[in-house]
Structure formats: C-alpha cells, structure tokens
Amino acid sequence: MKTKRRNATDLCVSDSARKHEVQREIDSFLRAISSYPDRFAREPYLSFQQHLSSIVTTAHPPSTDE
C-alpha cells in the first residue's frame, strides 16, 4: 500500500516538475521571438535557432549536479 502511495506522490512531483520545465521553455521561446528582430538587425547572419539557443543557454545554464 505504501508503495502505491509513494509512486502516486512521485508522479505528482514529476508532473509538477515537468509543467514547470515546459513553462520555462515557453518563456524562453517567447523571449527569443520578441528579441530576435533587434539582434538580427545587429547580426544579420544569425539564425533564429542560434538566437533561441543562446537565450535558452543564458536562461538555463547546464546542470553540474552529475
């Protein structure tokens, strides 16, 4: 019985963490969309994908918890 409760709790925590991560991804994408025109004006050869990647990397540096 305890195992089932623990799994349900873990699932809720996991679901909540995933929702938070998705929201961060959406926020980064929207930030990239709004800032790309200004950056493109300065760097006309910069693709949107490169710009988005720099936004995501700046907003969410890689984890070093491993």
CHARMM-style PDB file with segment names, atoms N, HN, CA, C and O in Angstrom:
ATOM      1  N   MET     1       0.823  -1.185   0.000  1.00  0.00      PROA
ATOM      2  CA  MET     1       0.000   0.000   0.000  1.00  0.00      PROA
ATOM      3  C   MET     1       0.870   1.254   0.000  1.00  0.00      PROA
ATOM      4  O   MET     1       0.599   2.194  -0.747  1.00  0.00      PROA
ATOM      5  N   LYS     2       1.911   1.277   0.829  1.00  0.00      PROA
ATOM      6  HN  LYS     2       2.131   0.514   1.436  1.00  0.00      PROA
ATOM      7  CA  LYS     2       2.791   2.434   0.878  1.00  0.00      PROA
ATOM      8  C   LYS     2       3.477   2.666  -0.463  1.00  0.00      PROA
ATOM      9  O   LYS     2       3.679   3.812  -0.866  1.00  0.00      PROA
ATOM     10  N   THR     3       3.834   1.593  -1.155  1.00  0.00      PROA
ATOM     11  HN  THR     3       3.670   0.662  -0.828  1.00  0.00      PROA
ATOM     12  CA  THR     3       4.496   1.710  -2.447  1.00  0.00      PROA
ATOM     13  C   THR     3       3.609   2.448  -3.436  1.00  0.00      PROA
ATOM     14  O   THR     3       4.079   3.321  -4.166  1.00  0.00      PROA
ATOM     15  N   LYS     4       2.339   2.105  -3.461  1.00  0.00      PROA
ATOM     16  HN  LYS     4       1.957   1.397  -2.868  1.00  0.00      PROA
ATOM     17  CA  LYS     4       1.419   2.773  -4.376  1.00  0.00      PROA
ATOM     18  C   LYS     4       1.300   4.255  -4.038  1.00  0.00      PROA
ATOM     19  O   LYS     4       1.266   5.090  -4.942  1.00  0.00      PROA
ATOM     20  N   ARG     5       1.237   4.589  -2.782  1.00  0.00      PROA
ATOM     21  HN  ARG     5       1.264   3.911  -2.048  1.00  0.00      PROA
ATOM     22  CA  ARG     5       1.145   5.996  -2.387  1.00  0.00      PROA
ATOM     23  C   ARG     5       2.415   6.742  -2.767  1.00  0.00      PROA
ATOM     24  O   ARG     5       2.355   7.872  -3.252  1.00  0.00      PROA
ATOM     25  N   ARG     6       3.559   6.113  -2.549  1.00  0.00      PROA
ATOM     26  HN  ARG     6       3.608   5.195  -2.155  1.00  0.00      PROA
ATOM     27  CA  ARG     6       4.822   6.756  -2.884  1.00  0.00      PROA
ATOM     28  C   ARG     6       4.900   7.004  -4.390  1.00  0.00      PROA
ATOM     29  O   ARG     6       5.324   8.073  -4.828  1.00  0.00      PROA
ATOM     30  N   ASN     7       4.489   6.010  -5.178  1.00  0.00      PROA
ATOM     31  HN  ASN     7       4.145   5.141  -4.822  1.00  0.00      PROA
ATOM     32  CA  ASN     7       4.524   6.178  -6.623  1.00  0.00      PROA
ATOM     33  C   ASN     7       3.583   7.284  -7.075  1.00  0.00      PROA
ATOM     34  O   ASN     7       3.923   8.053  -7.974  1.00  0.00      PROA
ATOM     35  N   ALA     8       2.420   7.374  -6.472  1.00  0.00      PROA
ATOM     36  HN  ALA     8       2.144   6.749  -5.742  1.00  0.00      PROA
ATOM     37  CA  ALA     8       1.484   8.435  -6.817  1.00  0.00      PROA
ATOM     38  C   ALA     8       2.062   9.795  -6.451  1.00  0.00      PROA
ATOM     39  O   ALA     8       1.916  10.758  -7.204  1.00  0.00      PROA
ATOM     40  N   THR     9       2.716   9.876  -5.300  1.00  0.00      PROA
ATOM     41  HN  THR     9       2.835   9.094  -4.688  1.00  0.00      PROA
ATOM     42  CA  THR     9       3.345  11.131  -4.876  1.00  0.00      PROA
ATOM     43  C   THR     9       4.487  11.497  -5.814  1.00  0.00      PROA
ATOM     44  O   THR     9       4.619  12.650  -6.225  1.00  0.00      PROA
ATOM     45  N   ASP    10       5.317  10.502  -6.153  1.00  0.00      PROA
ATOM     46  HN  ASP    10       5.210   9.565  -5.820  1.00  0.00      PROA
ATOM     47  CA  ASP    10       6.417  10.745  -7.084  1.00  0.00      PROA
ATOM     48  C   ASP    10       5.892  11.221  -8.426  1.00  0.00      PROA
ATOM     49  O   ASP    10       6.476  12.110  -9.047  1.00  0.00      PROA
ATOM     50  N   LEU    11       4.795  10.635  -8.874  1.00  0.00      PROA
ATOM     51  HN  LEU    11       4.321   9.914  -8.370  1.00  0.00      PROA
ATOM     52  CA  LEU    11       4.191  11.022 -10.146  1.00  0.00      PROA
ATOM     53  C   LEU    11       3.726  12.471 -10.090  1.00  0.00      PROA
ATOM     54  O   LEU    11       3.917  13.215 -11.052  1.00  0.00      PROA
ATOM     55  N   CYS    12       3.123  12.882  -8.985  1.00  0.00      PROA
ATOM     56  HN  CYS    12       2.969  12.277  -8.204  1.00  0.00      PROA
ATOM     57  CA  CYS    12       2.658  14.261  -8.839  1.00  0.00      PROA
ATOM     58  C   CYS    12       3.837  15.231  -8.842  1.00  0.00      PROA
ATOM     59  O   CYS    12       3.772  16.291  -9.465  1.00  0.00      PROA
ATOM     60  N   VAL    13       4.910  14.867  -8.145  1.00  0.00      PROA
ATOM     61  HN  VAL    13       4.962  14.006  -7.639  1.00  0.00      PROA
ATOM     62  CA  VAL    13       6.098  15.717  -8.117  1.00  0.00      PROA
ATOM     63  C   VAL    13       6.707  15.787  -9.506  1.00  0.00      PROA
ATOM     64  O   VAL    13       7.091  16.863  -9.963  1.00  0.00      PROA
ATOM     65  N   SER    14       6.796  14.659 -10.174  1.00  0.00      PROA
ATOM     66  HN  SER    14       6.483  13.785  -9.803  1.00  0.00      PROA
ATOM     67  CA  SER    14       7.345  14.603 -11.516  1.00  0.00      PROA
ATOM     68  C   SER    14       6.496  15.428 -12.480  1.00  0.00      PROA
ATOM     69  O   SER    14       7.031  16.169 -13.305  1.00  0.00      PROA
ATOM     70  N   ASP    15       5.192  15.301 -12.376  1.00  0.00      PROA
ATOM     71  HN  ASP    15       4.758  14.699 -11.706  1.00  0.00      PROA
ATOM     72  CA  ASP    15       4.271  16.049 -13.231  1.00  0.00      PROA
ATOM     73  C   ASP    15       4.424  17.548 -12.984  1.00  0.00      PROA
ATOM     74  O   ASP    15       4.441  18.335 -13.931  1.00  0.00      PROA
ATOM     75  N   SER    16       4.534  17.936 -11.738  1.00  0.00      PROA
ATOM     76  HN  SER    16       4.521  17.297 -10.970  1.00  0.00      PROA
ATOM     77  CA  SER    16       4.704  19.345 -11.392  1.00  0.00      PROA
ATOM     78  C   SER    16       6.041  19.873 -11.928  1.00  0.00      PROA
ATOM     79  O   SER    16       6.105  20.978 -12.466  1.00  0.00      PROA
ATOM     80  N   ALA    17       7.090  19.086 -11.779  1.00  0.00      PROA
ATOM     81  HN  ALA    17       7.038  18.188 -11.342  1.00  0.00      PROA
ATOM     82  CA  ALA    17       8.409  19.495 -12.282  1.00  0.00      PROA
ATOM     83  C   ALA    17       8.376  19.628 -13.801  1.00  0.00      PROA
ATOM     84  O   ALA    17       8.963  20.559 -14.352  1.00  0.00      PROA
ATOM     85  N   ARG    18       7.705  18.720 -14.472  1.00  0.00      PROA
ATOM     86  HN  ARG    18       7.228  17.964 -14.024  1.00  0.00      PROA
ATOM     87  CA  ARG    18       7.608  18.764 -15.940  1.00  0.00      PROA
ATOM     88  C   ARG    18       6.828  20.003 -16.378  1.00  0.00      PROA
ATOM     89  O   ARG    18       7.220  20.678 -17.330  1.00  0.00      PROA
ATOM     90  N   LYS    19       5.741  20.301 -15.696  1.00  0.00      PROA
ATOM     91  HN  LYS    19       5.423  19.753 -14.922  1.00  0.00      PROA
ATOM     92  CA  LYS    19       4.968  21.502 -16.036  1.00  0.00      PROA
ATOM     93  C   LYS    19       5.821  22.752 -15.867  1.00  0.00      PROA
ATOM     94  O   LYS    19       5.755  23.667 -16.688  1.00  0.00      PROA
ATOM     95  N   HSD    20       6.619  22.792 -14.808  1.00  0.00      PROA
ATOM     96  HN  HSD    20       6.673  22.049 -14.141  1.00  0.00      PROA
ATOM     97  CA  HSD    20       7.499  23.933 -14.569  1.00  0.00      PROA
ATOM     98  C   HSD    20       8.533  24.044 -15.693  1.00  0.00      PROA
ATOM     99  O   HSD    20       8.795  25.141 -16.186  1.00  0.00      PROA
ATOM    100  N   GLU    21       9.109  22.935 -16.093  1.00  0.00      PROA
ATOM    101  HN  GLU    21       8.896  22.044 -15.693  1.00  0.00      PROA
ATOM    102  CA  GLU    21      10.107  22.933 -17.169  1.00  0.00      PROA
ATOM    103  C   GLU    21       9.494  23.381 -18.495  1.00  0.00      PROA
ATOM    104  O   GLU    21      10.109  24.151 -19.234  1.00  0.00      PROA
ATOM    105  N   VAL    22       8.300  22.909 -18.795  1.00  0.00      PROA
ATOM    106  HN  VAL    22       7.801  22.284 -18.195  1.00  0.00      PROA
ATOM    107  CA  VAL    22       7.610  23.311 -20.026  1.00  0.00      PROA
ATOM    108  C   VAL    22       7.345  24.813 -20.009  1.00  0.00      PROA
ATOM    109  O   VAL    22       7.526  25.487 -21.023  1.00  0.00      PROA
ATOM    110  N   GLN    23       6.918  25.337 -18.868  1.00  0.00      PROA
ATOM    111  HN  GLN    23       6.771  24.790 -18.044  1.00  0.00      PROA
ATOM    112  CA  GLN    23       6.663  26.774 -18.773  1.00  0.00      PROA
ATOM    113  C   GLN    23       7.954  27.570 -19.000  1.00  0.00      PROA
ATOM    114  O   GLN    23       7.929  28.617 -19.646  1.00  0.00      PROA
ATOM    115  N   ARG    24       9.074  27.081 -18.477  1.00  0.00      PROA
ATOM    116  HN  ARG    24       9.094  26.230 -17.952  1.00  0.00      PROA
ATOM    117  CA  ARG    24      10.369  27.755 -18.694  1.00  0.00      PROA
ATOM    118  C   ARG    24      10.737  27.742 -20.175  1.00  0.00      PROA
ATOM    119  O   ARG    24      11.252  28.732 -20.694  1.00  0.00      PROA
ATOM    120  N   GLU    25      10.478  26.629 -20.856  1.00  0.00      PROA
ATOM    121  HN  GLU    25      10.060  25.824 -20.434  1.00  0.00      PROA
ATOM    122  CA  GLU    25      10.761  26.536 -22.283  1.00  0.00      PROA
ATOM    123  C   GLU    25       9.892  27.515 -23.079  1.00  0.00      PROA
ATOM    124  O   GLU    25      10.374  28.172 -24.002  1.00  0.00      PROA
ATOM    125  N   ILE    26       8.629  27.604 -22.721  1.00  0.00      PROA
ATOM    126  HN  ILE    26       8.237  27.070 -21.971  1.00  0.00      PROA
ATOM    127  CA  ILE    26       7.721  28.537 -23.394  1.00  0.00      PROA
ATOM    128  C   ILE    26       8.182  29.970 -23.175  1.00  0.00      PROA
ATOM    129  O   ILE    26       8.216  30.762 -24.116  1.00  0.00      PROA
ATOM    130  N   ASP    27       8.534  30.306 -21.946  1.00  0.00      PROA
ATOM    131  HN  ASP    27       8.507  29.662 -21.181  1.00  0.00      PROA
ATOM    132  CA  ASP    27       9.010  31.659 -21.641  1.00  0.00      PROA
ATOM    133  C   ASP    27      10.266  32.003 -22.442  1.00  0.00      PROA
ATOM    134  O   ASP    27      10.390  33.114 -22.958  1.00  0.00      PROA
ATOM    135  N   SER    28      11.187  31.062 -22.545  1.00  0.00      PROA
ATOM    136  HN  SER    28      11.086  30.159 -22.126  1.00  0.00      PROA
ATOM    137  CA  SER    28      12.414  31.288 -23.310  1.00  0.00      PROA
ATOM    138  C   SER    28      12.091  31.500 -24.788  1.00  0.00      PROA
ATOM    139  O   SER    28      12.669  32.379 -25.427  1.00  0.00      PROA
ATOM    140  N   PHE    29      11.185  30.712 -25.327  1.00  0.00      PROA
ATOM    141  HN  PHE    29      10.715  29.998 -24.808  1.00  0.00      PROA
ATOM    142  CA  PHE    29      10.810  30.848 -26.727  1.00  0.00      PROA
ATOM    143  C   PHE    29      10.171  32.207 -26.993  1.00  0.00      PROA
ATOM    144  O   PHE    29      10.494  32.869 -27.979  1.00  0.00      PROA
ATOM    145  N   LEU    30       9.272  32.613 -26.118  1.00  0.00      PROA
ATOM    146  HN  LEU    30       9.010  32.075 -25.317  1.00  0.00      PROA
ATOM    147  CA  LEU    30       8.622  33.918 -26.294  1.00  0.00      PROA
ATOM    148  C   LEU    30       9.632  35.065 -26.167  1.00  0.00      PROA
ATOM    149  O   LEU    30       9.544  36.059 -26.889  1.00  0.00      PROA
ATOM    150  N   ARG    31      10.582  34.922 -25.254  1.00  0.00      PROA
ATOM    151  HN  ARG    31      10.654  34.115 -24.667  1.00  0.00      PROA
ATOM    152  CA  ARG    31      11.632  35.931 -25.102  1.00  0.00      PROA
ATOM    153  C   ARG    31      12.479  36.006 -26.384  1.00  0.00      PROA
ATOM    154  O   ARG    31      12.850  37.094 -26.826  1.00  0.00      PROA
ATOM    155  N   ALA    32      12.775  34.853 -26.965  1.00  0.00      PROA
ATOM    156  HN  ALA    32      12.474  33.970 -26.605  1.00  0.00      PROA
ATOM    157  CA  ALA    32      13.563  34.813 -28.199  1.00  0.00      PROA
ATOM    158  C   ALA    32      12.798  35.445 -29.359  1.00  0.00      PROA
ATOM    159  O   ALA    32      13.378  36.177 -30.161  1.00  0.00      PROA
ATOM    160  N   ILE    33      11.516  35.168 -29.449  1.00  0.00      PROA
ATOM    161  HN  ILE    33      11.045  34.573 -28.798  1.00  0.00      PROA
ATOM    162  CA  ILE    33      10.704  35.761 -30.522  1.00  0.00      PROA
ATOM    163  C   ILE    33      10.717  37.289 -30.419  1.00  0.00      PROA
ATOM    164  O   ILE    33      10.878  37.978 -31.426  1.00  0.00      PROA
ATOM    165  N   SER    34      10.549  37.809 -29.219  1.00  0.00      PROA
ATOM    166  HN  SER    34      10.417  37.249 -28.401  1.00  0.00      PROA
ATOM    167  CA  SER    34      10.458  39.262 -29.082  1.00  0.00      PROA
ATOM    168  C   SER    34      11.810  39.954 -29.242  1.00  0.00      PROA
ATOM    169  O   SER    34      11.858  41.117 -29.643  1.00  0.00      PROA
ATOM    170  N   SER    35      12.899  39.268 -28.940  1.00  0.00      PROA
ATOM    171  HN  SER    35      12.860  38.323 -28.614  1.00  0.00      PROA
ATOM    172  CA  SER    35      14.211  39.917 -29.008  1.00  0.00      PROA
ATOM    173  C   SER    35      14.956  39.650 -30.310  1.00  0.00      PROA
ATOM    174  O   SER    35      15.959  40.310 -30.582  1.00  0.00      PROA
ATOM    175  N   TYR    36      14.501  38.713 -31.110  1.00  0.00      PROA
ATOM    176  HN  TYR    36      13.686  38.177 -30.889  1.00  0.00      PROA
ATOM    177  CA  TYR    36      15.214  38.367 -32.338  1.00  0.00      PROA
ATOM    178  C   TYR    36      15.335  39.518 -33.336  1.00  0.00      PROA
ATOM    179  O   TYR    36      16.418  39.700 -33.892  1.00  0.00      PROA
ATOM    180  N   PRO    37      14.299  40.297 -33.593  1.00  0.00      PROA
ATOM    181  CA  PRO    37      14.447  41.375 -34.583  1.00  0.00      PROA
ATOM    182  C   PRO    37      15.596  42.339 -34.258  1.00  0.00      PROA
ATOM    183  O   PRO    37      16.354  42.711 -35.153  1.00  0.00      PROA
ATOM    184  N   ASP    38      15.733  42.743 -33.006  1.00  0.00      PROA
ATOM    185  HN  ASP    38      15.117  42.440 -32.279  1.00  0.00      PROA
ATOM    186  CA  ASP    38      16.827  43.650 -32.637  1.00  0.00      PROA
ATOM    187  C   ASP    38      18.185  42.978 -32.820  1.00  0.00      PROA
ATOM    188  O   ASP    38      19.129  43.587 -33.325  1.00  0.00      PROA
ATOM    189  N   ARG    39      18.269  41.732 -32.409  1.00  0.00      PROA
ATOM    190  HN  ARG    39      17.502  41.238 -31.999  1.00  0.00      PROA
ATOM    191  CA  ARG    39      19.549  41.019 -32.543  1.00  0.00      PROA
ATOM    192  C   ARG    39      19.868  40.783 -34.011  1.00  0.00      PROA
ATOM    193  O   ARG    39      21.028  40.883 -34.413  1.00  0.00      PROA
ATOM    194  N   PHE    40      18.861  40.472 -34.817  1.00  0.00      PROA
ATOM    195  HN  PHE    40      17.919  40.390 -34.491  1.00  0.00      PROA
ATOM    196  CA  PHE    40      19.081  40.249 -36.248  1.00  0.00      PROA
ATOM    197  C   PHE    40      19.551  41.530 -36.927  1.00  0.00      PROA
ATOM    198  O   PHE    40      20.353  41.485 -37.860  1.00  0.00      PROA
ATOM    199  N   ALA    41      19.057  42.662 -36.463  1.00  0.00      PROA
ATOM    200  HN  ALA    41      18.405  42.699 -35.705  1.00  0.00      PROA
ATOM    201  CA  ALA    41      19.497  43.948 -37.028  1.00  0.00      PROA
ATOM    202  C   ALA    41      21.000  44.140 -36.809  1.00  0.00      PROA
ATOM    203  O   ALA    41      21.686  44.706 -37.660  1.00  0.00      PROA
ATOM    204  N   ARG    42      21.505  43.672 -35.676  1.00  0.00      PROA
ATOM    205  HN  ARG    42      20.948  43.212 -34.985  1.00  0.00      PROA
ATOM    206  CA  ARG    42      22.944  43.787 -35.378  1.00  0.00      PROA
ATOM    207  C   ARG    42      23.756  42.662 -36.021  1.00  0.00      PROA
ATOM    208  O   ARG    42      24.910  42.855 -36.404  1.00  0.00      PROA
ATOM    209  N   GLU    43      23.139  41.491 -36.132  1.00  0.00      PROA
ATOM    210  HN  GLU    43      22.202  41.334 -35.821  1.00  0.00      PROA
ATOM    211  CA  GLU    43      23.826  40.299 -36.650  1.00  0.00      PROA
ATOM    212  C   GLU    43      22.953  39.623 -37.708  1.00  0.00      PROA
ATOM    213  O   GLU    43      22.287  38.631 -37.413  1.00  0.00      PROA
ATOM    214  N   PRO    44      22.947  40.149 -38.939  1.00  0.00      PROA
ATOM    215  CA  PRO    44      22.016  39.648 -39.961  1.00  0.00      PROA
ATOM    216  C   PRO    44      22.222  38.186 -40.380  1.00  0.00      PROA
ATOM    217  O   PRO    44      21.330  37.602 -40.996  1.00  0.00      PROA
ATOM    218  N   TYR    45      23.338  37.602 -40.072  1.00  0.00      PROA
ATOM    219  HN  TYR    45      24.063  38.077 -39.572  1.00  0.00      PROA
ATOM    220  CA  TYR    45      23.563  36.201 -40.444  1.00  0.00      PROA
ATOM    221  C   TYR    45      23.196  35.224 -39.326  1.00  0.00      PROA
ATOM    222  O   TYR    45      23.373  34.014 -39.470  1.00  0.00      PROA
ATOM    223  N   LEU    46      22.696  35.741 -38.240  1.00  0.00      PROA
ATOM    224  HN  LEU    46      22.553  36.723 -38.123  1.00  0.00      PROA
ATOM    225  CA  LEU    46      22.299  34.912 -37.105  1.00  0.00      PROA
ATOM    226  C   LEU    46      20.927  34.294 -37.377  1.00  0.00      PROA
ATOM    227  O   LEU    46      19.968  35.007 -37.672  1.00  0.00      PROA
ATOM    228  N   SER    47      20.839  32.979 -37.278  1.00  0.00      PROA
ATOM    229  HN  SER    47      21.618  32.400 -37.039  1.00  0.00      PROA
ATOM    230  CA  SER    47      19.549  32.320 -37.477  1.00  0.00      PROA
ATOM    231  C   SER    47      18.724  32.421 -36.191  1.00  0.00      PROA
ATOM    232  O   SER    47      19.253  32.666 -35.107  1.00  0.00      PROA
ATOM    233  N   PHE    48      17.425  32.228 -36.345  1.00  0.00      PROA
ATOM    234  HN  PHE    48      16.995  32.029 -37.225  1.00  0.00      PROA
ATOM    235  CA  PHE    48      16.571  32.240 -35.162  1.00  0.00      PROA
ATOM    236  C   PHE    48      16.955  31.094 -34.223  1.00  0.00      PROA
ATOM    237  O   PHE    48      16.937  31.258 -33.003  1.00  0.00      PROA
ATOM    238  N   GLN    49      17.301  29.939 -34.786  1.00  0.00      PROA
ATOM    239  HN  GLN    49      17.316  29.806 -35.777  1.00  0.00      PROA
ATOM    240  CA  GLN    49      17.695  28.794 -33.957  1.00  0.00      PROA
ATOM    241  C   GLN    49      18.930  29.128 -33.121  1.00  0.00      PROA
ATOM    242  O   GLN    49      18.992  28.763 -31.947  1.00  0.00      PROA
ATOM    243  N   GLN    50      19.913  29.814 -33.706  1.00  0.00      PROA
ATOM    244  HN  GLN    50      19.863  30.110 -34.660  1.00  0.00      PROA
ATOM    245  CA  GLN    50      21.104  30.210 -32.952  1.00  0.00      PROA
ATOM    246  C   GLN    50      20.734  31.185 -31.845  1.00  0.00      PROA
ATOM    247  O   GLN    50      21.233  31.086 -30.724  1.00  0.00      PROA
ATOM    248  N   HSD    51      19.867  32.115 -32.162  1.00  0.00      PROA
ATOM    249  HN  HSD    51      19.461  32.196 -33.072  1.00  0.00      PROA
ATOM    250  CA  HSD    51      19.429  33.094 -31.172  1.00  0.00      PROA
ATOM    251  C   HSD    51      18.672  32.400 -30.035  1.00  0.00      PROA
ATOM    252  O   HSD    51      18.927  32.666 -28.860  1.00  0.00      PROA
ATOM    253  N   LEU    52      17.750  31.519 -30.387  1.00  0.00      PROA
ATOM    254  HN  LEU    52      17.542  31.304 -31.341  1.00  0.00      PROA
ATOM    255  CA  LEU    52      16.986  30.777 -29.380  1.00  0.00      PROA
ATOM    256  C   LEU    52      17.929  29.967 -28.497  1.00  0.00      PROA
ATOM    257  O   LEU    52      17.772  29.934 -27.277  1.00  0.00      PROA
ATOM    258  N   SER    53      18.883  29.333 -29.103  1.00  0.00      PROA
ATOM    259  HN  SER    53      19.010  29.360 -30.095  1.00  0.00      PROA
ATOM    260  CA  SER    53      19.845  28.532 -28.338  1.00  0.00      PROA
ATOM    261  C   SER    53      20.606  29.399 -27.340  1.00  0.00      PROA
ATOM    262  O   SER    53      20.844  28.976 -26.208  1.00  0.00      PROA
ATOM    263  N   SER    54      20.987  30.601 -27.748  1.00  0.00      PROA
ATOM    264  HN  SER    54      20.794  30.944 -28.667  1.00  0.00      PROA
ATOM    265  CA  SER    54      21.708  31.481 -26.821  1.00  0.00      PROA
ATOM    266  C   SER    54      20.803  31.961 -25.696  1.00  0.00      PROA
ATOM    267  O   SER    54      21.262  32.140 -24.568  1.00  0.00      PROA
ATOM    268  N   ILE    55      19.535  32.168 -25.984  1.00  0.00      PROA
ATOM    269  HN  ILE    55      19.162  32.022 -26.900  1.00  0.00      PROA
ATOM    270  CA  ILE    55      18.572  32.575 -24.951  1.00  0.00      PROA
ATOM    271  C   ILE    55      18.393  31.440 -23.943  1.00  0.00      PROA
ATOM    272  O   ILE    55      18.431  31.669 -22.734  1.00  0.00      PROA
ATOM    273  N   VAL    56      18.201  30.228 -24.436  1.00  0.00      PROA
ATOM    274  HN  VAL    56      18.171  30.042 -25.418  1.00  0.00      PROA
ATOM    275  CA  VAL    56      17.981  29.073 -23.555  1.00  0.00      PROA
ATOM    276  C   VAL    56      19.222  28.814 -22.718  1.00  0.00      PROA
ATOM    277  O   VAL    56      19.111  28.551 -21.521  1.00  0.00      PROA
ATOM    278  N   THR    57      20.394  28.883 -23.320  1.00  0.00      PROA
ATOM    279  HN  THR    57      20.484  29.097 -24.293  1.00  0.00      PROA
ATOM    280  CA  THR    57      21.635  28.633 -22.589  1.00  0.00      PROA
ATOM    281  C   THR    57      21.856  29.680 -21.508  1.00  0.00      PROA
ATOM    282  O   THR    57      22.294  29.346 -20.407  1.00  0.00      PROA
ATOM    283  N   THR    58      21.564  30.931 -21.800  1.00  0.00      PROA
ATOM    284  HN  THR    58      21.208  31.203 -22.694  1.00  0.00      PROA
ATOM    285  CA  THR    58      21.723  32.000 -20.824  1.00  0.00      PROA
ATOM    286  C   THR    58      20.710  31.861 -19.693  1.00  0.00      PROA
ATOM    287  O   THR    58      21.047  32.050 -18.524  1.00  0.00      PROA
ATOM    288  N   ALA    59      19.478  31.533 -20.040  1.00  0.00      PROA
ATOM    289  HN  ALA    59      19.204  31.379 -20.990  1.00  0.00      PROA
ATOM    290  CA  ALA    59      18.424  31.433 -19.032  1.00  0.00      PROA
ATOM    291  C   ALA    59      18.536  30.164 -18.187  1.00  0.00      PROA
ATOM    292  O   ALA    59      18.154  30.161 -17.017  1.00  0.00      PROA
ATOM    293  N   HSD    60      19.055  29.095 -18.775  1.00  0.00      PROA
ATOM    294  HN  HSD    60      19.365  29.098 -19.726  1.00  0.00      PROA
ATOM    295  CA  HSD    60      19.104  27.800 -18.094  1.00  0.00      PROA
ATOM    296  C   HSD    60      20.472  27.163 -18.311  1.00  0.00      PROA
ATOM    297  O   HSD    60      20.601  26.255 -19.133  1.00  0.00      PROA
ATOM    298  N   PRO    61      21.495  27.619 -17.592  1.00  0.00      PROA
ATOM    299  CA  PRO    61      22.818  27.022 -17.763  1.00  0.00      PROA
ATOM    300  C   PRO    61      22.781  25.521 -17.481  1.00  0.00      PROA
ATOM    301  O   PRO    61      21.975  25.056 -16.676  1.00  0.00      PROA
ATOM    302  N   PRO    62      23.656  24.766 -18.146  1.00  0.00      PROA
ATOM    303  CA  PRO    62      23.669  23.314 -17.918  1.00  0.00      PROA
ATOM    304  C   PRO    62      23.902  22.970 -16.457  1.00  0.00      PROA
ATOM    305  O   PRO    62      24.668  23.642 -15.767  1.00  0.00      PROA
ATOM    306  N   SER    63      23.252  21.943 -15.997  1.00  0.00      PROA
ATOM    307  HN  SER    63      22.629  21.396 -16.557  1.00  0.00      PROA
ATOM    308  CA  SER    63      23.380  21.493 -14.616  1.00  0.00      PROA
ATOM    309  C   SER    63      24.720  20.791 -14.421  1.00  0.00      PROA
ATOM    310  O   SER    63      25.190  20.072 -15.303  1.00  0.00      PROA
ATOM    311  N   THR    64      25.325  21.006 -13.260  1.00  0.00      PROA
ATOM    312  HN  THR    64      24.943  21.590 -12.543  1.00  0.00      PROA
ATOM    313  CA  THR    64      26.589  20.342 -12.946  1.00  0.00      PROA
ATOM    314  C   THR    64      26.404  19.406 -11.758  1.00  0.00      PROA
ATOM    315  O   THR    64      27.356  19.140 -11.025  1.00  0.00      PROA
ATOM    316  N   ASP    65      25.186  18.905 -11.564  1.00  0.00      PROA
ATOM    317  HN  ASP    65      24.413  19.121 -12.160  1.00  0.00      PROA
ATOM    318  CA  ASP    65      24.862  18.050 -10.425  1.00  0.00      PROA
ATOM    319  C   ASP    65      25.264  16.599 -10.615  1.00  0.00      PROA
ATOM    320  O   ASP    65      25.089  15.799  -9.697  1.00  0.00      PROA
ATOM    321  N   GLU    66      25.794  16.232 -11.768  1.00  0.00      PROA
ATOM    322  HN  GLU    66      25.936  16.883 -12.514  1.00  0.00      PROA
ATOM    323  CA  GLU    66      26.107  14.830 -12.058  1.00  0.00      PROA
ATOM    324  C   GLU    66      27.264  14.344 -11.306  1.00  0.00      PROA
ATOM    325  OT1 GLU    66      27.648  13.182 -11.445  1.00  0.00      PROA
TER     326      GLU     66
END
